[in-house]
């Protein structure tokens, strides 16, 4: 007789979620779950504020995207390595009322059978609200393990004490919320935050945070390696438009020239070593490879493994 496993997901949550919000992939011995925090609408100009308007509108049309506003996917990742369960970024939360379709992380972690209390570590790629906001949702902090370690680069924490917004290009209402959310996160989680110095920081066996800068001065990616298998979570170093136009500046980049250079370096690196990648704002589940041909890059999504 075969035993039948009890489904983790209840019928109620399955019925209320018409599309999947989690995708599992193994990287050697490391277990990875990509979880969608939802999507948020943004003006299209924020994806390319140094592009000629005609070039951007041509690209949007070519991509079957609407001219003025587009939906920005938002993904986080849960990583199990050894005894550790690591959340990489925390989604949007509910800081900003204009984004009701994102900020789903607490429910979706629960639906995936991951209790907040089971997390041993959180890695924050950077302190924008769509990456820390989920930790500020009412009731979340109280469910976390009091021993939880939140890894943030020292550079990132220092930047948000007096952030420079002179090079960004965002809707007017956004910068004040980014400032207040980062400040609130640093204050409310000061007992949990483990700042790290240097360019790389090992979080768990085969799990390393690597500071790239660019998007924000302390922005990091998270590299997973087990045996010969690799996956990098690229945070906000890469957006969907970047495969066609890596040189276009995203409005959320605090140092756009460095951000563009980081993006190209990561593309070349991942194309050379064959690593899988996941990025916060690529369409869910955003698991795939980078293909390169000279200076042209292409996104190659994996075929879903059921
Ligand atoms: Zn982001």
Boltz pocket constraint, residues with backbone or C-beta under 6 A from the ligand:
constraints:
  - pocket:
      binder: B
      contacts: [[A, 128], [A, 130], [A, 131], [A, 236], [A, 280], [A, 281]]
      max_distance: 6.0
